[in-house]
């Protein structure tokens, strides 16, 4: 159900800017997107899991804040990231 260590390592490898980068904005957005994509099918099956939906909305809101920050600070990286993660139209 959750994102495994191996999946996290692959995401880190793909989106990091340097060898020691584990917390840049792009990495955080990619990890949150993976978590959101893992949780979403659960809620189509379990419609009454309202406490879990609250956690999902927290992740979505955190990703939204990070995306807004990235859009303000580096527009080119932002556009490349949303295209690669297929977040928006």
N, CA, C and O atoms as a GROMACS GRO file, in nm:
protein
  356
    1UNK      N    1   0.082  -0.119   0.000
    1UNK     CA    2   0.000   0.000   0.000
    1UNK      C    3   0.087   0.126   0.000
    1UNK      O    4   0.063   0.218  -0.079
    2UNK      N    5   0.185   0.131   0.087
    2UNK     CA    6   0.270   0.250   0.097
    2UNK      C    7   0.383   0.242  -0.006
    2UNK      O    8   0.407   0.138  -0.066
    3UNK      N    9   0.449   0.353  -0.023
    3UNK     CA   10   0.563   0.360  -0.114
    3UNK      C   11   0.680   0.290  -0.045
    3UNK      O   12   0.716   0.323   0.068
    4UNK      N   13   0.739   0.192  -0.113
    4UNK     CA   14   0.846   0.114  -0.054
    4UNK      C   15   0.979   0.189  -0.056
    4UNK      O   16   0.992   0.292  -0.123
    5UNK      N   17   1.077   0.136   0.018
    5UNK     CA   18   1.209   0.198   0.021
    5UNK      C   19   1.273   0.198  -0.117
    5UNK      O   20   1.341   0.293  -0.155
    6UNK      N   21   1.250   0.091  -0.191
    6UNK     CA   22   1.308   0.081  -0.325
    6UNK      C   23   1.246   0.186  -0.418
    6UNK      O   24   1.318   0.247  -0.497
    7UNK      N   25   1.116   0.206  -0.410
    7UNK     CA   26   1.050   0.307  -0.492
    7UNK      C   27   1.099   0.447  -0.454
    7UNK      O   28   1.120   0.531  -0.541
    8UNK      N   29   1.117   0.472  -0.324
    8UNK     CA   30   1.168   0.601  -0.279
    8UNK      C   31   1.309   0.624  -0.333
    8UNK      O   32   1.342   0.734  -0.376
    9UNK      N   33   1.392   0.519  -0.329
    9UNK     CA   34   1.529   0.532  -0.379
    9UNK      C   35   1.530   0.564  -0.528
    9UNK      O   36   1.612   0.644  -0.573
   10UNK      N   37   1.441   0.502  -0.605
   10UNK     CA   38   1.431   0.530  -0.749
   10UNK      C   39   1.387   0.674  -0.774
   10UNK      O   40   1.440   0.741  -0.863
   11UNK      N   41   1.292   0.722  -0.695
   11UNK     CA   42   1.244   0.860  -0.709
   11UNK      C   43   1.357   0.957  -0.674
   11UNK      O   44   1.379   1.056  -0.744
   12UNK      N   45   1.429   0.928  -0.566
   12UNK     CA   46   1.542   1.013  -0.529
   12UNK      C   47   1.646   1.018  -0.640
   12UNK      O   48   1.696   1.125  -0.673
   13UNK      N   49   1.677   0.903  -0.696
   13UNK     CA   50   1.776   0.896  -0.802
   13UNK      C   51   1.734   0.977  -0.924
   13UNK      O   52   1.816   1.039  -0.990
   14UNK      N   53   1.606   0.976  -0.951
   14UNK     CA   54   1.554   1.041  -1.071
   14UNK      C   55   1.546   1.194  -1.057
   14UNK      O   56   1.572   1.266  -1.153
   15UNK      N   57   1.509   1.243  -0.939
   15UNK     CA   58   1.478   1.385  -0.924
   15UNK      C   59   1.580   1.466  -0.845
   15UNK      O   60   1.566   1.588  -0.834
   16UNK      N   61   1.682   1.403  -0.791
   16UNK     CA   62   1.778   1.479  -0.711
   16UNK      C   63   1.869   1.565  -0.799
   16UNK      O   64   1.892   1.535  -0.916
   17UNK      N   65   1.919   1.672  -0.739
   17UNK     CA   66   2.006   1.762  -0.814
   17UNK      C   67   2.153   1.732  -0.789
   17UNK      O   68   2.238   1.767  -0.871
   18UNK      N   69   2.185   1.668  -0.676
   18UNK     CA   70   2.322   1.628  -0.647
   18UNK      C   71   2.320   1.493  -0.577
   18UNK      O   72   2.213   1.437  -0.551
   19UNK      N   73   2.436   1.440  -0.547
   19UNK     CA   74   2.446   1.307  -0.486
   19UNK      C   75   2.384   1.303  -0.347
   19UNK      O   76   2.326   1.201  -0.308
   20UNK      N   77   2.395   1.411  -0.272
   20UNK     CA   78   2.346   1.413  -0.134
   20UNK      C   79   2.208   1.476  -0.121
   20UNK      O   80   2.160   1.494  -0.009
   21UNK      N   81   2.143   1.509  -0.230
   21UNK     CA   82   2.014   1.576  -0.228
   21UNK      C   83   1.902   1.478  -0.193
   21UNK      O   84   1.875   1.384  -0.267
   22UNK      N   85   1.838   1.501  -0.079
   22UNK     CA   86   1.723   1.419  -0.041
   22UNK      C   87   1.602   1.503  -0.006
   22UNK      O   88   1.494   1.449   0.019
   23UNK      N   89   1.617   1.635  -0.003
   23UNK     CA   90   1.506   1.718   0.042
   23UNK      C   91   1.476   1.838  -0.042
   23UNK      O   92   1.408   1.930   0.004
   24UNK      N   93   1.524   1.841  -0.165
   24UNK     CA   94   1.493   1.956  -0.250
   24UNK      C   95   1.344   1.956  -0.283
   24UNK      O   96   1.274   1.857  -0.263
   25UNK      N   97   1.298   2.066  -0.333
   25UNK     CA   98   1.156   2.082  -0.362
   25UNK      C   99   1.108   1.978  -0.462
   25UNK      O  100   1.000   1.920  -0.445
   26UNK      N  101   1.186   1.954  -0.566
   26UNK     CA  102   1.146   1.858  -0.669
   26UNK      C  103   1.134   1.717  -0.612
   26UNK      O  104   1.042   1.643  -0.646
   27UNK      N  105   1.228   1.680  -0.526
   27UNK     CA  106   1.225   1.547  -0.464
   27UNK      C  107   1.103   1.534  -0.374
   27UNK      O  108   1.035   1.432  -0.376
   28UNK      N  109   1.075   1.636  -0.294
   28UNK     CA  110   0.959   1.632  -0.205
   28UNK      C  111   0.829   1.621  -0.283
   28UNK      O  112   0.739   1.545  -0.245
   29UNK      N  113   0.818   1.696  -0.392
   29UNK     CA  114   0.698   1.690  -0.474
   29UNK      C  115   0.682   1.552  -0.537
   29UNK      O  116   0.571   1.498  -0.541
   30UNK      N  117   0.790   1.495  -0.586
   30UNK     CA  118   0.785   1.363  -0.647
   30UNK      C  119   0.745   1.256  -0.546
   30UNK      O  120   0.667   1.167  -0.578
   31UNK      N  121   0.798   1.264  -0.424
   31UNK     CA  122   0.762   1.166  -0.321
   31UNK      C  123   0.616   1.181  -0.279
   31UNK      O  124   0.547   1.081  -0.259
   32UNK      N  125   0.569   1.304  -0.265
   32UNK     CA  126   0.428   1.325  -0.231
   32UNK      C  127   0.337   1.276  -0.343
   32UNK      O  128   0.231   1.219  -0.316
   33UNK      N  129   0.377   1.296  -0.467
   33UNK     CA  130   0.296   1.249  -0.580
   33UNK      C  131   0.288   1.098  -0.580
   33UNK      O  132   0.181   1.042  -0.606
   34UNK      N  133   0.398   1.031  -0.552
   34UNK     CA  134   0.397   0.884  -0.545
   34UNK      C  135   0.304   0.836  -0.434
   34UNK      O  136   0.229   0.741  -0.452
   35UNK      N  137   0.310   0.904  -0.320
   35UNK     CA  138   0.223   0.866  -0.208
   35UNK      C  139   0.076   0.889  -0.242
   35UNK      O  140  -0.009   0.806  -0.210
   36UNK      N  141   0.046   1.002  -0.305
   36UNK     CA  142  -0.091   1.032  -0.344
   36UNK      C  143  -0.142   0.929  -0.444
   36UNK      O  144  -0.256   0.883  -0.434
   37UNK      N  145  -0.058   0.894  -0.540
   37UNK     CA  146  -0.098   0.795  -0.640
   37UNK      C  147  -0.119   0.657  -0.580
   37UNK      O  148  -0.200   0.579  -0.630
   38UNK      N  149  -0.048   0.625  -0.472
   38UNK     CA  150  -0.068   0.498  -0.404
   38UNK      C  151  -0.197   0.498  -0.322
   38UNK      O  152  -0.266   0.396  -0.315
   39UNK      N  153  -0.230   0.611  -0.261
   39UNK     CA  154  -0.347   0.618  -0.173
   39UNK      C  155  -0.479   0.632  -0.247
   39UNK      O  156  -0.582   0.586  -0.198
   40UNK      N  157  -0.479   0.695  -0.363
   40UNK     CA  158  -0.603   0.726  -0.433
   40UNK      C  159  -0.689   0.604  -0.463
   40UNK      O  160  -0.810   0.609  -0.439
   41UNK      N  161  -0.635   0.492  -0.514
   41UNK     CA  162  -0.721   0.376  -0.540
   41UNK      C  163  -0.786   0.319  -0.414
   41UNK      O  164  -0.895   0.261  -0.420
   42UNK      N  165  -0.720   0.334  -0.300
   42UNK     CA  166  -0.775   0.284  -0.174
   42UNK      C  167  -0.910   0.350  -0.144
   42UNK      O  168  -1.002   0.286  -0.095
   43UNK      N  169  -0.920   0.479  -0.174
   43UNK     CA  170  -1.041   0.552  -0.138
   43UNK      C  171  -1.154   0.531  -0.238
   43UNK      O  172  -1.270   0.561  -0.206
   44UNK      N  173  -1.125   0.482  -0.357
   44UNK     CA  174  -1.234   0.445  -0.447
   44UNK      C  175  -1.299   0.316  -0.398
   44UNK      O  176  -1.418   0.293  -0.420
   45UNK      N  177  -1.220   0.231  -0.333
   45UNK     CA  178  -1.274   0.105  -0.281
   45UNK      C  179  -1.338   0.124  -0.144
   45UNK      O  180  -1.445   0.068  -0.117
   46UNK      N  181  -1.274   0.202  -0.057
   46UNK     CA  182  -1.321   0.223   0.080
   46UNK      C  183  -1.375   0.365   0.094
   46UNK      O  184  -1.304   0.456   0.137
   47UNK      N  185  -1.499   0.382   0.056
   47UNK     CA  186  -1.560   0.515   0.050
   47UNK      C  187  -1.583   0.578   0.188
   47UNK      O  188  -1.595   0.700   0.197
   48UNK      N  189  -1.589   0.499   0.293
   48UNK     CA  190  -1.619   0.553   0.425
   48UNK      C  191  -1.494   0.577   0.511
   48UNK      O  192  -1.506   0.602   0.631
   49UNK      N  193  -1.378   0.568   0.452
   49UNK     CA  194  -1.253   0.592   0.524
   49UNK      C  195  -1.225   0.742   0.528
   49UNK      O  196  -1.138   0.791   0.457
   50UNK      N  197  -1.300   0.812   0.610
   50UNK     CA  198  -1.290   0.958   0.615
   50UNK      C  199  -1.161   1.005   0.682
   50UNK      O  200  -1.108   1.110   0.645
   51UNK      N  201  -1.111   0.930   0.778
   51UNK     CA  202  -0.986   0.968   0.844
   51UNK      C  203  -0.869   0.958   0.746
   51UNK      O  204  -0.778   1.041   0.749
   52UNK      N  205  -0.872   0.858   0.661
   52UNK     CA  206  -0.766   0.844   0.561
   52UNK      C  207  -0.773   0.953   0.456
   52UNK      O  208  -0.669   0.998   0.408
   53UNK      N  209  -0.892   0.994   0.422
   53UNK     CA  210  -0.909   1.102   0.324
   53UNK      C  211  -0.848   1.231   0.378
   53UNK      O  212  -0.793   1.311   0.302
   54UNK      N  213  -0.858   1.250   0.509
   54UNK     CA  214  -0.798   1.369   0.570
   54UNK      C  215  -0.647   1.367   0.551
   54UNK      O  216  -0.587   1.470   0.521
   55UNK      N  217  -0.585   1.252   0.568
   55UNK     CA  218  -0.441   1.240   0.546
   55UNK      C  219  -0.404   1.263   0.400
   55UNK      O  220  -0.303   1.326   0.371
   56UNK      N  221  -0.487   1.212   0.310
   56UNK     CA  222  -0.463   1.233   0.167
   56UNK      C  223  -0.472   1.382   0.133
   56UNK      O  224  -0.389   1.433   0.057
   57UNK      N  225  -0.570   1.450   0.187
   57UNK     CA  226  -0.585   1.593   0.160
   57UNK      C  227  -0.468   1.672   0.216
   57UNK      O  228  -0.428   1.773   0.158
   58UNK      N  229  -0.412   1.627   0.328
   58UNK     CA  230  -0.293   1.691   0.383
   58UNK      C  231  -0.177   1.680   0.285
   58UNK      O  232  -0.104   1.777   0.262
   59UNK      N  233  -0.160   1.561   0.226
   59UNK     CA  234  -0.053   1.540   0.128
   59UNK      C  235  -0.076   1.627   0.004
   59UNK      O  236   0.018   1.688  -0.047
   60UNK      N  237  -0.198   1.633  -0.042
   60UNK     CA  238  -0.231   1.713  -0.161
   60UNK      C  239  -0.204   1.861  -0.134
   60UNK      O  240  -0.149   1.931  -0.219
   61UNK      N  241  -0.243   1.909  -0.016
   61UNK     CA  242  -0.221   2.049   0.018
   61UNK      C  243  -0.072   2.082   0.032
   61UNK      O  244  -0.028   2.188  -0.011
   62UNK      N  245   0.004   1.990   0.091
   62UNK     CA  246   0.148   2.012   0.104
   62UNK      C  247   0.213   2.017  -0.034
   62UNK      O  248   0.299   2.102  -0.059
   63UNK      N  249   0.172   1.927  -0.124
   63UNK     CA  250   0.227   1.928  -0.260
   63UNK      C  251   0.190   2.058  -0.332
   63UNK      O  252   0.271   2.114  -0.405
   64UNK      N  253   0.068   2.104  -0.311
   64UNK     CA  254   0.024   2.229  -0.373
   64UNK      C  255   0.112   2.347  -0.328
   64UNK      O  256   0.151   2.430  -0.410
   65UNK      N  257   0.142   2.353  -0.198
   65UNK     CA  258   0.226   2.459  -0.145
   65UNK      C  259   0.366   2.452  -0.205
   65UNK      O  260   0.423   2.554  -0.244
   66UNK      N  261   0.422   2.332  -0.214
   66UNK     CA  262   0.555   2.316  -0.271
   66UNK      C  263   0.556   2.352  -0.419
   66UNK      O  264   0.651   2.414  -0.467
   67UNK      N  265   0.451   2.314  -0.492
   67UNK     CA  266   0.442   2.350  -0.633
   67UNK      C  267   0.433   2.502  -0.651
   67UNK      O  268   0.495   2.558  -0.742
   68UNK      N  269   0.355   2.568  -0.566
   68UNK     CA  270   0.346   2.714  -0.574
   68UNK      C  271   0.481   2.779  -0.549
   68UNK      O  272   0.519   2.873  -0.618
   69UNK      N  273   0.554   2.728  -0.450
   69UNK     CA  274   0.687   2.780  -0.421
   69UNK      C  275   0.781   2.760  -0.540
   69UNK      O  276   0.856   2.850  -0.577
   70UNK      N  277   0.776   2.641  -0.598
   70UNK     CA  278   0.865   2.610  -0.710
   70UNK      C  279   0.830   2.697  -0.831
   70UNK      O  280   0.919   2.739  -0.905
   71UNK      N  281   0.702   2.724  -0.851
   71UNK     CA  282   0.660   2.808  -0.962
   71UNK      C  283   0.713   2.950  -0.946
   71UNK      O  284   0.754   3.013  -1.043
   72UNK      N  285   0.713   3.000  -0.822
   72UNK     CA  286   0.766   3.134  -0.796
   72UNK      C  287   0.917   3.140  -0.811
   72UNK      O  288   0.971   3.238  -0.862
   73UNK      N  289   0.986   3.035  -0.767
   73UNK     CA  290   1.131   3.041  -0.762
   73UNK      C  291   1.199   2.999  -0.894
   73UNK      O  292   1.297   3.061  -0.934
   74UNK      N  293   1.148   2.895  -0.960
   74UNK     CA  294   1.212   2.847  -1.083
   74UNK      C  295   1.106   2.791  -1.178
   74UNK      O  296   1.068   2.674  -1.168
   75UNK      N  297   1.060   2.874  -1.268
   75UNK     CA  298   0.949   2.838  -1.355
   75UNK      C  299   0.984   2.724  -1.451
   75UNK      O  300   0.900   2.639  -1.478
   76UNK      N  301   1.106   2.723  -1.503
   76UNK     CA  302   1.144   2.616  -1.598
   76UNK      C  303   1.144   2.480  -1.533
   76UNK      O  304   1.094   2.383  -1.590
   77UNK      N  305   1.201   2.470  -1.413
   77UNK     CA  306   1.202   2.342  -1.341
   77UNK      C  307   1.060   2.300  -1.306
   77UNK      O  308   1.026   2.182  -1.312
   78UNK      N  309   0.977   2.397  -1.269
   78UNK     CA  310   0.838   2.370  -1.236
   78UNK      C  311   0.765   2.309  -1.355
   78UNK      O  312   0.696   2.208  -1.340
   79UNK      N  313   0.779   2.370  -1.471
   79UNK     CA  314   0.711   2.319  -1.591
   79UNK      C  315   0.762   2.181  -1.629
   79UNK      O  316   0.683   2.095  -1.668
   80UNK      N  317   0.893   2.159  -1.617
   80UNK     CA  318   0.949   2.027  -1.648
   80UNK      C  319   0.898   1.922  -1.550
   80UNK      O  320   0.870   1.809  -1.590
   81UNK      N  321   0.888   1.958  -1.424
   81UNK     CA  322   0.844   1.864  -1.321
   81UNK      C  323   0.698   1.824  -1.338
   81UNK      O  324   0.665   1.706  -1.331
   82UNK      N  325   0.610   1.922  -1.361
   82UNK     CA  326   0.469   1.886  -1.376
   82UNK      C  327   0.446   1.807  -1.503
   82UNK      O  328   0.353   1.725  -1.510
   83UNK      N  329   0.529   1.830  -1.604
   83UNK     CA  330   0.517   1.752  -1.727
   83UNK      C  331   0.563   1.608  -1.702
   83UNK      O  332   0.500   1.513  -1.749
   84UNK      N  333   0.672   1.592  -1.629
   84UNK     CA  334   0.727   1.459  -1.605
   84UNK      C  335   0.638   1.378  -1.510
   84UNK      O  336   0.620   1.258  -1.530
   85UNK      N  337   0.584   1.443  -1.408
   85UNK     CA  338   0.498   1.374  -1.312
   85UNK      C  339   0.354   1.361  -1.360
   85UNK      O  340   0.274   1.289  -1.301
   86UNK      N  341   0.321   1.432  -1.467
   86UNK     CA  342   0.186   1.432  -1.523
   86UNK      C  343   0.083   1.473  -1.418
   86UNK      O  344  -0.017   1.404  -1.396
   87UNK      N  345   0.110   1.585  -1.354
   87UNK     CA  346   0.023   1.634  -1.247
   87UNK      C  347  -0.093   1.713  -1.304
   87UNK      O  348  -0.206   1.700  -1.256
   88UNK      N  349  -0.067   1.794  -1.404
   88UNK     CA  350  -0.171   1.882  -1.457
   88UNK      C  351  -0.180   1.869  -1.608
   88UNK      O  352  -0.105   1.795  -1.672
   89UNK      N  353  -0.275   1.943  -1.661
   89UNK     CA  354  -0.292   1.948  -1.807
   89UNK      C  355  -0.181   2.028  -1.870
   89UNK      O  356  -0.178   2.043  -1.992
   0.00000   0.00000   0.00000
